[in-house]
Structures are given as C-alpha cells and as structure tokens.
Amino acid sequence: MITVTRLNGSKLMINALLIEIIEETPDTIVTLTTGKKIIVTESASELQLLIQGYIRTIGVLAATQKIEQTEGP
C-alpha cells in the first residue's frame, strides 16, 4: 500500500499493484484496475518513486531481477 493525499488534504492508502494509469492533466489522476479514479496532490514522478519503494518492500523487484540474471545461454 502507498499513502497518497487527496486534494482536500486527507490521506488515503491505495494498493500500488492495482494502479493501471497515472495521468497529469494538470491534476494527477490515478486510475485503478477496478475503474475507480482518484485525484491526488502528488506528481506522477512522486507516485513512481512511492510505487518502486513499495515493490521493493514486498520483494517483487528482487524476484524479477533474479529471473533476469538466471536467464540466458
């Protein structure tokens, strides 16, 4: 889960694995795989860093790197 801030200042935790699209129009709109849209104050680049940090904590990034390292001739 990552914590984001709605436009009214309230905090919200969302499952980073359910994020399908992040748009800046100029507000940042997060679209989930469920179709729900959330407008947040964080920029797309800030969200990218939050998502990468979350993925590291659950070990998905390490698992994909090990797969890439073991593939080959």
N, CA, C and O atoms as a Tripos MOL2 file, in Angstrom:
@<TRIPOS>MOLECULE
protein
  292   291    73     0     0
PROTEIN
NO_CHARGES

@<TRIPOS>ATOM
      1 N           0.8460   -1.1840    0.0000 N.3       1 MET1
      2 CA          0.0000    0.0000    0.0000 C.3       1 MET1
      3 C           0.8870    1.2410    0.0000 C.2       1 MET1
      4 O           1.9470    1.2630    0.6260 O.2       1 MET1
      5 N           0.4410    2.2600   -0.7040 N.am      2 ILE2
      6 CA          1.1320    3.5460   -0.6740 C.3       2 ILE2
      7 C           0.1510    4.5990   -0.1600 C.2       2 ILE2
      8 O          -1.0580    4.4990   -0.3700 O.2       2 ILE2
      9 N           0.6930    5.5980    0.5110 N.am      3 THR3
     10 CA         -0.1400    6.6760    1.0370 C.3       3 THR3
     11 C          -0.0870    7.8520    0.0790 C.2       3 THR3
     12 O           0.9910    8.3160   -0.2920 O.2       3 THR3
     13 N          -1.2550    8.3310   -0.3190 N.am      4 VAL4
     14 CA         -1.3770    9.4910   -1.1960 C.3       4 VAL4
     15 C          -2.2680   10.5330   -0.5140 C.2       4 VAL4
     16 O          -2.9370   10.2410    0.4770 O.2       4 VAL4
     17 N          -2.2640   11.7400   -1.0580 N.am      5 THR5
     18 CA         -3.0350   12.8440   -0.4810 C.3       5 THR5
     19 C          -4.0820   13.3090   -1.4910 C.2       5 THR5
     20 O          -3.7620   13.6460   -2.6310 O.2       5 THR5
     21 N          -5.3270   13.3200   -1.0530 N.am      6 ARG6
     22 CA         -6.4030   13.8570   -1.9020 C.3       6 ARG6
     23 C          -6.2920   15.3790   -1.9580 C.2       6 ARG6
     24 O          -5.5400   15.9730   -1.1860 O.2       6 ARG6
     25 N          -7.0250   16.0030   -2.8510 N.am      7 LEU7
     26 CA         -6.9680   17.4580   -2.9940 C.3       7 LEU7
     27 C          -7.4270   18.1860   -1.7320 C.2       7 LEU7
     28 O          -6.9880   19.3070   -1.4780 O.2       7 LEU7
     29 N          -8.3020   17.5670   -0.9390 N.am      8 ASN8
     30 CA         -8.7830   18.2160    0.2910 C.3       8 ASN8
     31 C          -7.8110   18.0350    1.4600 C.2       8 ASN8
     32 O          -8.0860   18.5000    2.5650 O.2       8 ASN8
     33 N          -6.6660   17.3570    1.2250 N.am      9 GLY9
     34 CA         -5.6540   17.1840    2.2540 C.3       9 GLY9
     35 C          -5.7480   15.8830    3.0270 C.2       9 GLY9
     36 O          -4.8540   15.5670    3.8130 O.2       9 GLY9
     37 N          -6.8120   15.1250    2.8190 N.am     10 SER10
     38 CA         -6.9370   13.8570    3.5390 C.3      10 SER10
     39 C          -6.0110   12.8050    2.9300 C.2      10 SER10
     40 O          -5.7620   12.7930    1.7250 O.2      10 SER10
     41 N          -5.5120   11.9310    3.7890 N.am     11 LYS11
     42 CA         -4.6020   10.8680    3.3610 C.3      11 LYS11
     43 C          -5.4060    9.6200    3.0080 C.2      11 LYS11
     44 O          -6.4570    9.3540    3.5910 O.2      11 LYS11
     45 N          -4.8990    8.8720    2.0570 N.am     12 LEU12
     46 CA         -5.5680    7.6750    1.5860 C.3      12 LEU12
     47 C          -4.5000    6.6500    1.2290 C.2      12 LEU12
     48 O          -3.4910    6.9880    0.6100 O.2      12 LEU12
     49 N          -4.7220    5.4040    1.6180 N.am     13 MET13
     50 CA         -3.7930    4.3420    1.2450 C.3      13 MET13
     51 C          -4.4170    3.5300    0.1230 C.2      13 MET13
     52 O          -5.5670    3.0990    0.2130 O.2      13 MET13
     53 N          -3.6350    3.3270   -0.9440 N.am     14 ILE14
     54 CA         -4.1320    2.5390   -2.0700 C.3      14 ILE14
     55 C          -3.1460    1.4110   -2.3640 C.2      14 ILE14
     56 O          -1.9510    1.5260   -2.0910 O.2      14 ILE14
     57 N          -3.6550    0.3400   -2.9150 N.am     15 ASN15
     58 CA         -2.8290   -0.7950   -3.2870 C.3      15 ASN15
     59 C          -2.0990   -0.4370   -4.5800 C.2      15 ASN15
     60 O          -2.7260   -0.2690   -5.6260 O.2      15 ASN15
     61 N          -0.7890   -0.3230   -4.5060 N.am     16 ALA16
     62 CA          0.0110    0.0800   -5.6650 C.3      16 ALA16
     63 C          -0.0800   -0.9330   -6.7960 C.2      16 ALA16
     64 O           0.1260   -0.5780   -7.9560 O.2      16 ALA16
     65 N          -0.3820   -2.1740   -6.4860 N.am     17 LEU17
     66 CA         -0.4780   -3.1960   -7.5200 C.3      17 LEU17
     67 C          -1.7540   -3.0730   -8.3450 C.2      17 LEU17
     68 O          -1.8760   -3.6900   -9.4030 O.2      17 LEU17
     69 N          -2.7030   -2.2790   -7.8620 N.am     18 LEU18
     70 CA         -3.9560   -2.0760   -8.5960 C.3      18 LEU18
     71 C          -3.9380   -0.8300   -9.4770 C.2      18 LEU18
     72 O          -4.9290   -0.5280  -10.1410 O.2      18 LEU18
     73 N          -2.8170   -0.1030   -9.4870 N.am     19 ILE19
     74 CA         -2.7330    1.1130  -10.3010 C.3      19 ILE19
     75 C          -2.5170    0.7230  -11.7560 C.2      19 ILE19
     76 O          -1.5900   -0.0150  -12.0900 O.2      19 ILE19
     77 N          -3.3950    1.2350  -12.6120 N.am     20 GLU20
     78 CA         -3.3120    0.9390  -14.0410 C.3      20 GLU20
     79 C          -2.7170    2.1210  -14.8020 C.2      20 GLU20
     80 O          -1.8460    1.9420  -15.6540 O.2      20 GLU20
     81 N          -3.1940    3.3420  -14.4890 N.am     21 ILE21
     82 CA         -2.7570    4.5280  -15.2240 C.3      21 ILE21
     83 C          -2.5630    5.6800  -14.2470 C.2      21 ILE21
     84 O          -3.3300    5.8420  -13.2980 O.2      21 ILE21
     85 N          -1.5190    6.4850  -14.4930 N.am     22 ILE22
     86 CA         -1.3160    7.7390  -13.7590 C.3      22 ILE22
     87 C          -1.2360    8.8390  -14.8030 C.2      22 ILE22
     88 O          -0.3980    8.7920  -15.7040 O.2      22 ILE22
     89 N          -2.1200    9.8410  -14.6750 N.am     23 GLU23
     90 CA         -2.1710   10.9400  -15.6370 C.3      23 GLU23
     91 C          -1.9570   12.2670  -14.9140 C.2      23 GLU23
     92 O          -2.3940   12.4340  -13.7750 O.2      23 GLU23
     93 N          -1.2880   13.2040  -15.5690 N.am     24 GLU24
     94 CA         -1.1860   14.5740  -15.0590 C.3      24 GLU24
     95 C          -1.8970   15.4620  -16.0670 C.2      24 GLU24
     96 O          -1.4560   15.5980  -17.2080 O.2      24 GLU24
     97 N          -3.0280   16.0800  -15.6290 N.am     25 THR25
     98 CA         -3.8650   16.8050  -16.5940 C.3      25 THR25
     99 C          -4.4060   18.1480  -16.1340 C.2      25 THR25
    100 O          -5.5620   18.3550  -16.5010 O.2      25 THR25
    101 N          -3.8630   19.0640  -15.4460 N.am     26 PRO26
    102 CA         -2.6100   19.0920  -14.7050 C.3      26 PRO26
    103 C          -2.7070   18.3920  -13.3550 C.2      26 PRO26
    104 O          -1.6760   18.0640  -12.7660 O.2      26 PRO26
    105 N          -3.9380   18.1480  -12.8380 N.am     27 ASP27
    106 CA         -4.0450   17.3700  -11.5960 C.3      27 ASP27
    107 C          -3.5980   15.9430  -11.8840 C.2      27 ASP27
    108 O          -3.7110   15.4630  -13.0120 O.2      27 ASP27
    109 N          -3.0910   15.2740  -10.8630 N.am     28 THR28
    110 CA         -2.6690   13.8930  -11.0260 C.3      28 THR28
    111 C          -3.8530   12.9860  -10.7530 C.2      28 THR28
    112 O          -4.4340   13.0110   -9.6680 O.2      28 THR28
    113 N          -4.2060   12.1770  -11.7560 N.am     29 ILE29
    114 CA         -5.3320   11.2580  -11.6490 C.3      29 ILE29
    115 C          -4.7850    9.8360  -11.6800 C.2      29 ILE29
    116 O          -4.0850    9.4410  -12.6120 O.2      29 ILE29
    117 N          -5.1240    9.0740  -10.6330 N.am     30 VAL30
    118 CA         -4.7140    7.6730  -10.5450 C.3      30 VAL30
    119 C          -5.9320    6.8310  -10.8950 C.2      30 VAL30
    120 O          -6.9770    6.9470  -10.2550 O.2      30 VAL30
    121 N          -5.7980    5.9860  -11.9090 N.am     31 THR31
    122 CA         -6.8750    5.0740  -12.2850 C.3      31 THR31
    123 C          -6.4820    3.6770  -11.8550 C.2      31 THR31
    124 O          -5.4030    3.1890  -12.1920 O.2      31 THR31
    125 N          -7.3710    3.0340  -11.1030 N.am     32 LEU32
    126 CA         -7.1220    1.6790  -10.6330 C.3      32 LEU32
    127 C          -7.6880    0.6600  -11.6210 C.2      32 LEU32
    128 O          -8.5030    1.0080  -12.4760 O.2      32 LEU32
    129 N          -7.2630   -0.5760  -11.5050 N.am     33 THR33
    130 CA         -7.7680   -1.6270  -12.3870 C.3      33 THR33
    131 C          -9.2570   -1.8540  -12.2040 C.2      33 THR33
    132 O          -9.9060   -2.4440  -13.0680 O.2      33 THR33
    133 N          -9.8010   -1.3960  -11.0970 N.am     34 THR34
    134 CA        -11.2420   -1.5090  -10.8400 C.3      34 THR34
    135 C         -12.0430   -0.4530  -11.5890 C.2      34 THR34
    136 O         -13.2720   -0.5210  -11.6380 O.2      34 THR34
    137 N         -11.3410    0.5370  -12.1790 N.am     35 GLY35
    138 CA        -12.0050    1.6240  -12.8780 C.3      35 GLY35
    139 C         -12.1580    2.8720  -12.0270 C.2      35 GLY35
    140 O         -12.4950    3.9360  -12.5460 O.2      35 GLY35
    141 N         -11.9140    2.7580  -10.7200 N.am     36 LYS36
    142 CA        -12.0290    3.9060   -9.8280 C.3      36 LYS36
    143 C         -10.9050    4.8950  -10.1200 C.2      36 LYS36
    144 O          -9.7630    4.4980  -10.3540 O.2      36 LYS36
    145 N         -11.2380    6.1890  -10.1030 N.am     37 LYS37
    146 CA        -10.2600    7.2510  -10.3360 C.3      37 LYS37
    147 C         -10.1040    8.0770   -9.0680 C.2      37 LYS37
    148 O         -11.0890    8.4100   -8.4090 O.2      37 LYS37
    149 N          -8.8590    8.4050   -8.7310 N.am     38 ILE38
    150 CA         -8.5620    9.1910   -7.5350 C.3      38 ILE38
    151 C          -7.6720   10.3530   -7.9510 C.2      38 ILE38
    152 O          -6.6480   10.1490   -8.6020 O.2      38 ILE38
    153 N          -8.0560   11.5690   -7.5780 N.am     39 ILE39
    154 CA         -7.2340   12.7490   -7.8530 C.3      39 ILE39
    155 C          -6.3770   13.0110   -6.6230 C.2      39 ILE39
    156 O          -6.8870   13.1170   -5.5080 O.2      39 ILE39
    157 N          -5.0640   13.1140   -6.8400 N.am     40 VAL40
    158 CA         -4.1230   13.2650   -5.7270 C.3      40 VAL40
    159 C          -3.2160   14.4700   -5.9490 C.2      40 VAL40
    160 O          -3.0960   14.9780   -7.0640 O.2      40 VAL40
    161 N          -2.5750   14.9210   -4.8600 N.am     41 THR41
    162 CA         -1.6860   16.0810   -4.9540 C.3      41 THR41
    163 C          -0.2720   15.7100   -5.3990 C.2      41 THR41
    164 O           0.4660   16.5630   -5.8910 O.2      41 THR41
    165 N           0.1100   14.4390   -5.2290 N.am     42 GLU42
    166 CA          1.4490   14.0120   -5.6270 C.3      42 GLU42
    167 C           1.5880   14.0230   -7.1530 C.2      42 GLU42
    168 O           0.6190   13.7940   -7.8770 O.2      42 GLU42
    169 N           2.7990   14.2900   -7.6240 N.am     43 SER43
    170 CA          3.0480   14.2630   -9.0580 C.3      43 SER43
    171 C           3.2320   12.8150   -9.5150 C.2      43 SER43
    172 O           3.3880   11.9070   -8.6990 O.2      43 SER43
    173 N           3.2110   12.6200  -10.8230 N.am     44 ALA44
    174 CA          3.4080   11.2740  -11.3610 C.3      44 ALA44
    175 C           4.7850   10.7310  -10.9840 C.2      44 ALA44
    176 O           4.9240    9.5430  -10.6930 O.2      44 ALA44
    177 N           5.7900   11.5850  -10.9860 N.am     45 SER45
    178 CA          7.1380   11.1220  -10.6350 C.3      45 SER45
    179 C           7.2250   10.7540   -9.1510 C.2      45 SER45
    180 O           7.9210    9.8040   -8.7950 O.2      45 SER45
    181 N           6.5300   11.4940   -8.2850 N.am     46 GLU46
    182 CA          6.4870   11.1450   -6.8590 C.3      46 GLU46
    183 C           5.7940    9.7930   -6.6690 C.2      46 GLU46
    184 O           6.2470    8.9610   -5.8820 O.2      46 GLU46
    185 N           4.7080    9.5840   -7.3870 N.am     47 LEU47
    186 CA          3.9880    8.3170   -7.2960 C.3      47 LEU47
    187 C           4.8540    7.1690   -7.7900 C.2      47 LEU47
    188 O           4.8290    6.0740   -7.2280 O.2      47 LEU47
    189 N           5.6160    7.4240   -8.8420 N.am     48 GLN48
    190 CA          6.5060    6.3930   -9.3650 C.3      48 GLN48
    191 C           7.5060    5.9540   -8.3030 C.2      48 GLN48
    192 O           7.7590    4.7600   -8.1430 O.2      48 GLN48
    193 N           8.0740    6.9080   -7.5800 N.am     49 LEU49
    194 CA          9.0230    6.5840   -6.5130 C.3      49 LEU49
    195 C           8.3370    5.8150   -5.3750 C.2      49 LEU49
    196 O           8.9060    4.8640   -4.8380 O.2      49 LEU49
    197 N           7.1280    6.2240   -5.0120 N.am     50 LEU50
    198 CA          6.3860    5.5120   -3.9680 C.3      50 LEU50
    199 C           6.0960    4.0660   -4.3750 C.2      50 LEU50
    200 O           6.2280    3.1430   -3.5730 O.2      50 LEU50
    201 N           5.7040    3.8920   -5.6240 N.am     51 ILE51
    202 CA          5.3870    2.5520   -6.1270 C.3      51 ILE51
    203 C           6.6420    1.6900   -6.1650 C.2      51 ILE51
    204 O           6.6060    0.5250   -5.7700 O.2      51 ILE51
    205 N           7.7460    2.2510   -6.6330 N.am     52 GLN52
    206 CA          9.0010    1.4980   -6.6730 C.3      52 GLN52
    207 C           9.4380    1.0840   -5.2710 C.2      52 GLN52
    208 O           9.8970   -0.0400   -5.0660 O.2      52 GLN52
    209 N           9.2940    1.9860   -4.3120 N.am     53 GLY53
    210 CA          9.6310    1.6590   -2.9290 C.3      53 GLY53
    211 C           8.7530    0.5430   -2.3900 C.2      53 GLY53
    212 O           9.2390   -0.3540   -1.7010 O.2      53 GLY53
    213 N           7.4700    0.5910   -2.6990 N.am     54 TYR54
    214 CA          6.5450   -0.4460   -2.2500 C.3      54 TYR54
    215 C           6.9090   -1.7920   -2.8610 C.2      54 TYR54
    216 O           6.9310   -2.8100   -2.1700 O.2      54 TYR54
    217 N           7.1920   -1.7890   -4.1540 N.am     55 ILE55
    218 CA          7.5460   -3.0330   -4.8390 C.3      55 ILE55
    219 C           8.8130   -3.6330   -4.2430 C.2      55 ILE55
    220 O           8.9250   -4.8520   -4.1140 O.2      55 ILE55
    221 N           9.7600   -2.7870   -3.8840 N.am     56 ARG56
    222 CA         10.9830   -3.2860   -3.2400 C.3      56 ARG56
    223 C          10.6700   -3.9420   -1.8930 C.2      56 ARG56
    224 O          11.2440   -4.9770   -1.5550 O.2      56 ARG56
    225 N           9.7630   -3.3410   -1.1300 N.am     57 THR57
    226 CA          9.4660   -3.8790    0.2020 C.3      57 THR57
    227 C           8.7760   -5.2350    0.1450 C.2      57 THR57
    228 O           8.9300   -6.0390    1.0640 O.2      57 THR57
    229 N           8.0210   -5.5050   -0.9140 N.am     58 ILE58
    230 CA          7.3490   -6.8010   -0.9920 C.3      58 ILE58
    231 C           8.1830   -7.8250   -1.7590 C.2      58 ILE58
    232 O           7.7680   -8.9750   -1.8950 O.2      58 ILE58
    233 N           9.3370   -7.4300   -2.2550 N.am     59 GLY59
    234 CA         10.2530   -8.3690   -2.8800 C.3      59 GLY59
    235 C          10.0000   -8.6770   -4.3350 C.2      59 GLY59
    236 O          10.6680   -9.5470   -4.8940 O.2      59 GLY59
    237 N           9.0740   -8.0070   -4.9670 N.am     60 VAL60
    238 CA          8.7840   -8.2790   -6.3810 C.3      60 VAL60
    239 C           9.9670   -7.8680   -7.2560 C.2      60 VAL60
    240 O          10.3250   -8.5890   -8.1870 O.2      60 VAL60
    241 N          10.5650   -6.7370   -6.9720 N.am     61 LEU61
    242 CA         11.6820   -6.2630   -7.7710 C.3      61 LEU61
    243 C          12.8500   -7.2290   -7.6840 C.2      61 LEU61
    244 O          13.4620   -7.5460   -8.7040 O.2      61 LEU61
    245 N          13.1710   -7.7020   -6.4910 N.am     62 ALA62
    246 CA         14.2810   -8.6440   -6.3170 C.3      62 ALA62
    247 C          13.9950   -9.9450   -7.0610 C.2      62 ALA62
    248 O          14.8980  -10.5250   -7.6630 O.2      62 ALA62
    249 N          12.7650  -10.3980   -7.0250 N.am     63 ALA63
    250 CA         12.4080  -11.6440   -7.7060 C.3      63 ALA63
    251 C          12.5600  -11.5120   -9.2140 C.2      63 ALA63
    252 O          13.0350  -12.4390   -9.8700 O.2      63 ALA63
    253 N          12.1640  -10.3790   -9.7700 N.am     64 THR64
    254 CA         12.2810  -10.2050  -11.2180 C.3      64 THR64
    255 C          13.7340  -10.0420  -11.6270 C.2      64 THR64
    256 O          14.1110  -10.4810  -12.7130 O.2      64 THR64
    257 N          14.5490   -9.4350  -10.8040 N.am     65 GLN65
    258 CA         15.9590   -9.2830  -11.1220 C.3      65 GLN65
    259 C          16.6540  -10.6350  -11.1030 C.2      65 GLN65
    260 O          17.5180  -10.8810  -11.9450 O.2      65 GLN65
    261 N          16.3110  -11.5180  -10.1760 N.am     66 LYS66
    262 CA         16.9170  -12.8490  -10.1140 C.3      66 LYS66
    263 C          16.5550  -13.6500  -11.3540 C.2      66 LYS66
    264 O          17.3920  -14.3790  -11.8880 O.2      66 LYS66
    265 N          15.3180  -13.5240  -11.8170 N.am     67 ILE67
    266 CA         14.8900  -14.2360  -13.0210 C.3      67 ILE67
    267 C          15.7040  -13.7700  -14.2130 C.2      67 ILE67
    268 O          16.1780  -14.5890  -15.0000 O.2      67 ILE67
    269 N          15.8740  -12.4510  -14.3540 N.am     68 GLU68
    270 CA         16.6280  -11.9130  -15.4740 C.3      68 GLU68
    271 C          18.0770  -12.3730  -15.4220 C.2      68 GLU68
    272 O          18.6670  -12.6510  -16.4660 O.2      68 GLU68
    273 N          18.6610  -12.4610  -14.2380 N.am     69 GLN69
    274 CA         20.0570  -12.8570  -14.1040 C.3      69 GLN69
    275 C          20.2570  -14.3250  -14.4280 C.2      69 GLN69
    276 O          21.3200  -14.7000  -14.9240 O.2      69 GLN69
    277 N          19.2700  -15.1650  -14.1640 N.am     70 THR70
    278 CA         19.4310  -16.6070  -14.3930 C.3      70 THR70
    279 C          19.0740  -16.9920  -15.8270 C.2      70 THR70
    280 O          19.4360  -18.0800  -16.2760 O.2      70 THR70
    281 N          18.3790  -16.1300  -16.5470 N.am     71 GLU71
    282 CA         18.0480  -16.4410  -17.9410 C.3      71 GLU71
    283 C          19.2770  -16.2470  -18.8140 C.2      71 GLU71
    284 O          20.1470  -15.4300  -18.5130 O.2      71 GLU71
    285 N          19.3340  -16.9810  -19.8580 N.am     72 GLY72
    286 CA         20.4540  -16.8270  -20.7870 C.3      72 GLY72
    287 C          20.9410  -18.1660  -21.2850 C.2      72 GLY72
    288 O          20.3620  -19.2080  -20.9800 O.2      72 GLY72
    289 N          22.0270  -18.1240  -22.0660 N.am     73 PRO73
    290 CA         22.5250  -19.3760  -22.6630 C.3      73 PRO73
    291 C          23.1270  -20.3220  -21.6500 C.2      73 PRO73
    292 O          23.5830  -21.4070  -22.0120 O.2      73 PRO73
@<TRIPOS>BOND
     1     1     2 1
     2     2     3 1
     3     3     4 2
     4     3     5 am
     5     5     6 1
     6     6     7 1
     7     7     8 2
     8     7     9 am
     9     9    10 1
    10    10    11 1
    11    11    12 2
    12    11    13 am
    13    13    14 1
    14    14    15 1
    15    15    16 2
    16    15    17 am
    17    17    18 1
    18    18    19 1
    19    19    20 2
    20    19    21 am
    21    21    22 1
    22    22    23 1
    23    23    24 2
    24    23    25 am
    25    25    26 1
    26    26    27 1
    27    27    28 2
    28    27    29 am
    29    29    30 1
    30    30    31 1
    31    31    32 2
    32    31    33 am
    33    33    34 1
    34    34    35 1
    35    35    36 2
    36    35    37 am
    37    37    38 1
    38    38    39 1
    39    39    40 2
    40    39    41 am
    41    41    42 1
    42    42    43 1
    43    43    44 2
    44    43    45 am
    45    45    46 1
    46    46    47 1
    47    47    48 2
    48    47    49 am
    49    49    50 1
    50    50    51 1
    51    51    52 2
    52    51    53 am
    53    53    54 1
    54    54    55 1
    55    55    56 2
    56    55    57 am
    57    57    58 1
    58    58    59 1
    59    59    60 2
    60    59    61 am
    61    61    62 1
    62    62    63 1
    63    63    64 2
    64    63    65 am
    65    65    66 1
    66    66    67 1
    67    67    68 2
    68    67    69 am
    69    69    70 1
    70    70    71 1
    71    71    72 2
    72    71    73 am
    73    73    74 1
    74    74    75 1
    75    75    76 2
    76    75    77 am
    77    77    78 1
    78    78    79 1
    79    79    80 2
    80    79    81 am
    81    81    82 1
    82    82    83 1
    83    83    84 2
    84    83    85 am
    85    85    86 1
    86    86    87 1
    87    87    88 2
    88    87    89 am
    89    89    90 1
    90    90    91 1
    91    91    92 2
    92    91    93 am
    93    93    94 1
    94    94    95 1
    95    95    96 2
    96    95    97 am
    97    97    98 1
    98    98    99 1
    99    99   100 2
   100    99   101 am
   101   101   102 1
   102   102   103 1
   103   103   104 2
   104   103   105 am
   105   105   106 1
   106   106   107 1
   107   107   108 2
   108   107   109 am
   109   109   110 1
   110   110   111 1
   111   111   112 2
   112   111   113 am
   113   113   114 1
   114   114   115 1
   115   115   116 2
   116   115   117 am
   117   117   118 1
   118   118   119 1
   119   119   120 2
   120   119   121 am
   121   121   122 1
   122   122   123 1
   123   123   124 2
   124   123   125 am
   125   125   126 1
   126   126   127 1
   127   127   128 2
   128   127   129 am
   129   129   130 1
   130   130   131 1
   131   131   132 2
   132   131   133 am
   133   133   134 1
   134   134   135 1
   135   135   136 2
   136   135   137 am
   137   137   138 1
   138   138   139 1
   139   139   140 2
   140   139   141 am
   141   141   142 1
   142   142   143 1
   143   143   144 2
   144   143   145 am
   145   145   146 1
   146   146   147 1
   147   147   148 2
   148   147   149 am
   149   149   150 1
   150   150   151 1
   151   151   152 2
   152   151   153 am
   153   153   154 1
   154   154   155 1
   155   155   156 2
   156   155   157 am
   157   157   158 1
   158   158   159 1
   159   159   160 2
   160   159   161 am
   161   161   162 1
   162   162   163 1
   163   163   164 2
   164   163   165 am
   165   165   166 1
   166   166   167 1
   167   167   168 2
   168   167   169 am
   169   169   170 1
   170   170   171 1
   171   171   172 2
   172   171   173 am
   173   173   174 1
   174   174   175 1
   175   175   176 2
   176   175   177 am
   177   177   178 1
   178   178   179 1
   179   179   180 2
   180   179   181 am
   181   181   182 1
   182   182   183 1
   183   183   184 2
   184   183   185 am
   185   185   186 1
   186   186   187 1
   187   187   188 2
   188   187   189 am
   189   189   190 1
   190   190   191 1
   191   191   192 2
   192   191   193 am
   193   193   194 1
   194   194   195 1
   195   195   196 2
   196   195   197 am
   197   197   198 1
   198   198   199 1
   199   199   200 2
   200   199   201 am
   201   201   202 1
   202   202   203 1
   203   203   204 2
   204   203   205 am
   205   205   206 1
   206   206   207 1
   207   207   208 2
   208   207   209 am
   209   209   210 1
   210   210   211 1
   211   211   212 2
   212   211   213 am
   213   213   214 1
   214   214   215 1
   215   215   216 2
   216   215   217 am
   217   217   218 1
   218   218   219 1
   219   219   220 2
   220   219   221 am
   221   221   222 1
   222   222   223 1
   223   223   224 2
   224   223   225 am
   225   225   226 1
   226   226   227 1
   227   227   228 2
   228   227   229 am
   229   229   230 1
   230   230   231 1
   231   231   232 2
   232   231   233 am
   233   233   234 1
   234   234   235 1
   235   235   236 2
   236   235   237 am
   237   237   238 1
   238   238   239 1
   239   239   240 2
   240   239   241 am
   241   241   242 1
   242   242   243 1
   243   243   244 2
   244   243   245 am
   245   245   246 1
   246   246   247 1
   247   247   248 2
   248   247   249 am
   249   249   250 1
   250   250   251 1
   251   251   252 2
   252   251   253 am
   253   253   254 1
   254   254   255 1
   255   255   256 2
   256   255   257 am
   257   257   258 1
   258   258   259 1
   259   259   260 2
   260   259   261 am
   261   261   262 1
   262   262   263 1
   263   263   264 2
   264   263   265 am
   265   265   266 1
   266   266   267 1
   267   267   268 2
   268   267   269 am
   269   269   270 1
   270   270   271 1
   271   271   272 2
   272   271   273 am
   273   273   274 1
   274   274   275 1
   275   275   276 2
   276   275   277 am
   277   277   278 1
   278   278   279 1
   279   279   280 2
   280   279   281 am
   281   281   282 1
   282   282   283 1
   283   283   284 2
   284   283   285 am
   285   285   286 1
   286   286   287 1
   287   287   288 2
   288   287   289 am
   289   289   290 1
   290   290   291 1
   291   291   292 2
@<TRIPOS>SUBSTRUCTURE
     1 MET1         2 RESIDUE 1 A MET
     2 ILE2         6 RESIDUE 1 A ILE
     3 THR3        10 RESIDUE 1 A THR
     4 VAL4        14 RESIDUE 1 A VAL
     5 THR5        18 RESIDUE 1 A THR
     6 ARG6        22 RESIDUE 1 A ARG
     7 LEU7        26 RESIDUE 1 A LEU
     8 ASN8        30 RESIDUE 1 A ASN
     9 GLY9        34 RESIDUE 1 A GLY
    10 SER10       38 RESIDUE 1 A SER
    11 LYS11       42 RESIDUE 1 A LYS
    12 LEU12       46 RESIDUE 1 A LEU
    13 MET13       50 RESIDUE 1 A MET
    14 ILE14       54 RESIDUE 1 A ILE
    15 ASN15       58 RESIDUE 1 A ASN
    16 ALA16       62 RESIDUE 1 A ALA
    17 LEU17       66 RESIDUE 1 A LEU
    18 LEU18       70 RESIDUE 1 A LEU
    19 ILE19       74 RESIDUE 1 A ILE
    20 GLU20       78 RESIDUE 1 A GLU
    21 ILE21       82 RESIDUE 1 A ILE
    22 ILE22       86 RESIDUE 1 A ILE
    23 GLU23       90 RESIDUE 1 A GLU
    24 GLU24       94 RESIDUE 1 A GLU
    25 THR25       98 RESIDUE 1 A THR
    26 PRO26      102 RESIDUE 1 A PRO
    27 ASP27      106 RESIDUE 1 A ASP
    28 THR28      110 RESIDUE 1 A THR
    29 ILE29      114 RESIDUE 1 A ILE
    30 VAL30      118 RESIDUE 1 A VAL
    31 THR31      122 RESIDUE 1 A THR
    32 LEU32      126 RESIDUE 1 A LEU
    33 THR33      130 RESIDUE 1 A THR
    34 THR34      134 RESIDUE 1 A THR
    35 GLY35      138 RESIDUE 1 A GLY
    36 LYS36      142 RESIDUE 1 A LYS
    37 LYS37      146 RESIDUE 1 A LYS
    38 ILE38      150 RESIDUE 1 A ILE
    39 ILE39      154 RESIDUE 1 A ILE
    40 VAL40      158 RESIDUE 1 A VAL
    41 THR41      162 RESIDUE 1 A THR
    42 GLU42      166 RESIDUE 1 A GLU
    43 SER43      170 RESIDUE 1 A SER
    44 ALA44      174 RESIDUE 1 A ALA
    45 SER45      178 RESIDUE 1 A SER
    46 GLU46      182 RESIDUE 1 A GLU
    47 LEU47      186 RESIDUE 1 A LEU
    48 GLN48      190 RESIDUE 1 A GLN
    49 LEU49      194 RESIDUE 1 A LEU
    50 LEU50      198 RESIDUE 1 A LEU
    51 ILE51      202 RESIDUE 1 A ILE
    52 GLN52      206 RESIDUE 1 A GLN
    53 GLY53      210 RESIDUE 1 A GLY
    54 TYR54      214 RESIDUE 1 A TYR
    55 ILE55      218 RESIDUE 1 A ILE
    56 ARG56      222 RESIDUE 1 A ARG
    57 THR57      226 RESIDUE 1 A THR
    58 ILE58      230 RESIDUE 1 A ILE
    59 GLY59      234 RESIDUE 1 A GLY
    60 VAL60      238 RESIDUE 1 A VAL
    61 LEU61      242 RESIDUE 1 A LEU
    62 ALA62      246 RESIDUE 1 A ALA
    63 ALA63      250 RESIDUE 1 A ALA
    64 THR64      254 RESIDUE 1 A THR
    65 GLN65      258 RESIDUE 1 A GLN
    66 LYS66      262 RESIDUE 1 A LYS
    67 ILE67      266 RESIDUE 1 A ILE
    68 GLU68      270 RESIDUE 1 A GLU
    69 GLN69      274 RESIDUE 1 A GLN
    70 THR70      278 RESIDUE 1 A THR
    71 GLU71      282 RESIDUE 1 A GLU
    72 GLY72      286 RESIDUE 1 A GLY
    73 PRO73      290 RESIDUE 1 A PRO
